[in-house]
Amino acid sequence: MKKFTILLSNIHCSECETKVKSILSSFYDLVSINDNKVLAVDWNNGQMYVIFNDSRVELLVNDRSFLFKTKKIITALKRGGFIVESWEVTRNGIIETSSSFNPKLMKTKKALEGGFYDIVKFFQNVQDEKDQKRHRESCPTCKTNFNSKEGDDEKKSKKNKKDRPVSSLLEFDCASSTATLAEPENHYEAIFAVQGMTCSACSNSIMDKLGQIFGSEVKMKALAPKYSVNLIENTVMVMIENKQLINQITEGIEELGFDAQLIELLPVRTTIKTKVTAMIGGMTCAACSNSILAAVDELSFVYESAIDLVSKSGSFIIEDGPNHLNLLQTTVEDCGFEYELVSTENINFTLGEMKSRTVRITVEGMCCEECPELITDYLKSFGDAIVLEDEATLNNPIIKFTYIPGGEITVRSIIKDLNHLTLSKEGGFVVDYAQKAKFNCHLTSEETIDERLKKMSRRELHNILIRLSIASVLAIPTFIFGIVGMALLPKSNGFRKWTEHPIWAGNTSRNNWILLFLSTPVYFFAADIFHKKAIMEMKAIWWNNSSWKRRLFKFGSMNLLMSLGTSVAYFSSIVLLCLSSQQKKSPEGEMGSHTTYFDAVVFLTFFLLIGKVLESISKIKTAEAISTLSSLKKTTANMVTLKDGKYGDDEDINVKLLEIGDYVKISAGDSPPIDCVIVEGTSNFDESALTGESIPITRSPGHQIFTGTINTGGNVVIAKVLTLEGESLLDQIVKTVRDGQMKKAPIQRVADGITGYFVPIIVLLAVLTWIIWLILGLSNALPKSYLDIDTGGWSFWSLQFAIAVFVVACPCGIGLAAPTALFVGSGLACKHGILAKGGGASFQDGAKTNVVCFDKTGTLTYGETKITDYMLVMQKSLRRLEKVVTLMAIQLSRDLEVSSKHPLARAVKHFAEAKYHKLAANKVPEVTTLPGLGLRGKIVVDMTEGKTIWTECQPKEVILGNEKLMMEYNVEMTADVTNLLTQWKSEQKSVILLAVTCPKLFGDDMFHLIMCMACRDEVRKEAKDVIAYLTKNLNMECWMITGDNSLTAQAIGKELGIVNIVSEVLPSEKEAQIKKIQAKDPKNVVAMIGDGINDAPALSLADVGISLSSGADLAVNSSDFILLNKTHPLISIVTLFDLCQVVFRRVKFNFGWALIYNVIGVPIAAGVIYPFHNSRLDPVWASVAMALSSLSVVTSSLLLKLYRSKLRPSDFVRDEQSKVQVKGTIICV
């Protein structure tokens, strides 16, 4: 018989019982009975007996397949509007399943709730509301109560809204606003999961559909609905003002053939921002507006920008701040356009794509049932702005809710309000800051991995120390009675005679009884740590249906050997004690039997525990190589508030209370509390903790700074928070290194294989040792003088060797040989700005690397192309117009490159701005890109400007590019020009040529060359020394794989000493070059060093992929090692390969030492040297040797911390202040 008990909280009348019966009747034939008739019923598989007991419904059924129907019954009851509080199925009083433990449900729910979208809760709330509505329709009582409660809630809501002080809701001061601000409207962020998207065409079709739904007019509205499609995550984000649009959006996406499902809907409150309207002159086409938008969007204080070509106006939403308006104007004007400010106004702006935040707050001070209700009512007063997930109770005073930070809703304001929350006289709640805080609320976060590891290590060390103290206290009298009284004192000594005198039973000496009483608590209360773990290990193998191979040949660990050693010694001593108690008592004056191993039990445990303590401390020290990074994070922050364009109201708060968008002040000598971007002030920051770069880096507004760095410049900076606590670069680094630790090196797998079979082999050897010595003794093959015990004979004499074998063997040394060294190595790599994503396998491959391939741009060079030379090409008749032609050439080159992101384009723009600080408006609005050649554009001259060089000369077209482009357009180049270009190329420079058509100057419609420019990406100062060190000291073969022209690549290779050069290679072709190098010799271990993005295929294919990174792409980088040092990354490469070899040599040393120790120690413990003067390794000293074995391995790994880098960054300081002296020449043709 199975009993199915269901607790329904809203069943209270006969109509409810009838409804329940109708639902259950679809599963079984129902029979209603009283409780006293249960035992007398006649069971039938198709029948169910129902008992109603208030809100509890008991169902009795005799159906073996009933468990498969429980879920359907519960679902049907919920669909019927009943609230199922709990349920359970019992059989003969034993619970088979229940709502409190459903592993599959709990696992699914946890996986979904732990992420960014709480899918389960959202749909559950919607479904529950529908179900309860359906229940009210069939239950008159619930309908009446609901209507009454709805009226009371409306009154209560009005009262709470009236009582709640405005100061707790609004934290900004709008007094200085130039415009009257309306009450912020609620906007909603809706996120849809879309299935079926496979390419950009799919996402574009969805974008077009959303554009149709919202209308084309939204593009210029400040508060317009926003939408975006994430092809990678298969999601669509929409900002809406009306929830009714959700169905329209879902239907619109599904019309395109995709499956759309709403997974999150949260309100987003608007915040006050500044809307800037300006007139922008000089725009003629979409290319002009795009170039402006691209430049403006790079400003950290700009939230949104839009440009209307027809009205030549721009609208920008910016953060209010000093100099922001000036920076905006300068940026637009630097693009070559005119800027005129029209107006600024404060508006309520909705930030798009803000990430929701889930927090847990612990409430202290609740004393009655009204307290949790008061807190719940307060949180529900925010409406949809807060999604309450877990309500506080007296037993569990923790609330959990999700919200989108912004405006009035921050975790700080919520905690402040909760602390001053009190019950109003009318029955609602009121927030009264004047009264003493009733509650004490604080943010609760889950323990980090480092915190858990430290707590676990401390707990383990504490347990060992307690047992060691027991063993230490008892080891002192054991030494006195077992060693001093039995061996060190002469036989004539009175104390020795007293201890060896037989008492109580048979011929058992007083000493044996004393040692029994001393060793028993040690065995059961100090050595129990080994016994428990050994039993659990064996239980796990034999109770979990493991294979017979594993049960017989791969069982146990060090704990089993320790347990067996102490157990054999203790219980064999008990047997010897029993045997001696049966012997005839010795005559007066003669000593009794004293052969036992009780003293060995005490000393074995004592030394084994000492070894465990030292090993635990060493492991903690080893783990500090990584956890030290986490300790760099600050716990408090100096938060400031932006008011009237100034930062003030300093307040020290916990870092966990910061929200994205807050402002913090970083004083001299201080560290950023979280990753942020500087908005005011300039200072130097020491980033050595993250990048290994010891030289401070100058950071100014717009630069990102990271927690763990230190402000060493002496200036105060204001920065804007970019990430939440736990999401910083430092957290990413620690996580990346920890993930890398999970990737084992091949030698680690060898060690794991050996340790897997180690314990069974040692157990077999110990048993064989005992049997062999026993056989030799019983067969009279051994001299009688060997038998030096008075009780037990050869059987117990042989046990000493078996016990020693058990204890001396140490699989821990073999198992710790690689992990400890690699862990310390990873910490050292982090210290030098190197992240080991590939773990142990990468270290092993790095140690064996013999071929290193370099990308050129940004790796061997700084990646900062600059114009070094320029040449004006003029006809002799135009020599008088030198200034005019120069200005025209520089203006046109700037206009052609203004919207390009190419490194050469940036070099040209910087050169133009440096040569002429104030250039005219853009004269080349439409630019055509000629792949592999350059750019071409038509020159637009405004004839209404008056008399200018443009109206006087009236140039028509312009081209800019390489020599192939000039040949394509039949541009004439003299021998002098060609010779100069060849000279530039030999100096490792790239050339840029500019030609125009200008009938008024040249008298024809042909393109004429007017300017040539040479640019160069400077080679890193340390590059030559690094290449020399790799080739000479580490015997590595260096290659350079670049897309640059052959002449320039050969020149750079010659300068650096690289012989193997592959030039004019596209990024997609670098992978094939790596394959060729690997195919040359199967023994080649090839490392590829690149930027991690363009070189991703080559990095993935190489045996060791090394990327130069700013730290922003750690999670997606495909390389094995990431170099965070941006100033001297090549020095990190030397450190990396050198460290790999040092670490791996230490791994092999540890591994070899542990193997040699066991190979030598086990035979000695087994007694191979006993025939030489009866020499043997006593079990006590065997335990000491075992402890020293694992300790020596860990200590050897810790010595790696003495490693020092071979090259110092300070030897390669680049003079950042020195500017490239641009050389100008003129050639007349």
Secondary structure, DSSP 8 states (H G I E B T S, - for coil): -EEEEEEETT--SHHHHHHHHHHHTTTSEEEE--GGGGGG----TTEEEEEEETTEEEEEE--GGGGGTHHHHHHHHHHTT--EEEEEEEETTEEEEETTB-HHHHHHHHHHHTSS--HHHHHHHHHHHHHHHHHHHH-HHHHHHHHHHHHHHHHHHHHHHHHS-GGGT--S--TT-SS------EEEEEEEEEE---SHHHHHHHHHHHHHHH-GGGGG-TT---EEEETTTTEEEEEES-TTHHHHHHHHHHHTT-EEEEEEEEEEE-EEEEEEEEEEES--SHHHHHHHHHHHTTSTTEEEEEEETTTTEEEEEE---TTHHHHHHHHHHHTT-EEEEEEEEEEEE--TT---EEEEEEEE---STHHHHHHHHHHHTTGGGEEEEE---SSS-EEEEEE--BTTB-HHHHHHHHHTEEE-TTSSEEE-TTS--S-EEEEE----HHHHHHHHHHHHHHHHHHHHHHHHHHHHHHIIIIIIIIIIS-TT-HHHHHHHSB-SSTTBBHHHHHHHHHHHHIIIIITHHHHHHHHHHHHHHHHTT--HHHHHHS---HHHHHHHHHHHHHHHHHHHHHHHHTS----TTS--B----HHHHHHHHHHHHHHHHHHHHHHHHHHHHHHHHHTTS-SEEEEEEEETTEEEEEEEEEGGG--TT-EEEE-TT---SS-EEEEE--EEEE-HHHH---S-EEE-TT-EE-TT-EE-SS--EEEEE-S-TT-SHHHHHHHHHHHHHTS--HHHHHHHHHHHHHHHHHHHHHHHHHHHHHHHHHTT-S-GGG---SSSHHHHHHHHHHHHHHHH--HHHHHHHHHHHHHHHHHHHHHTTEEETTHHHHHHHHHH--EEEEEIIIIIEEEEEEEEEEEEEE-GGGGGGHHHHHHHHHHHHHHHHTT--SHHHHHHHHHHHHH-SS--S-S---EEEETTTEEEEE----GGG-S-HHHHH---EEEEE-HHHHHHTT----HHHHHHHHHHHHTT-EEEEEEEE-HHHHSSSS-EEEEEEEEEEEE-TTHHHHHHIIIIIS--EEEEE-SS-HHHHHHHHHHHT--EEE-S--GGGHHHHHHHHHHH-TT--EEEEE-SSTTHHHHHHSSEEEEE--STTTTT---SEEE--SSSHHHHHHHHHHHHHHHHHHHHHHHHHHHHHHHHHHHHHHTTTTTTTT----HHHHHHHHHHHHHHHHHHHHGGGG---SS-GGGG---TT-----EEEEEE-
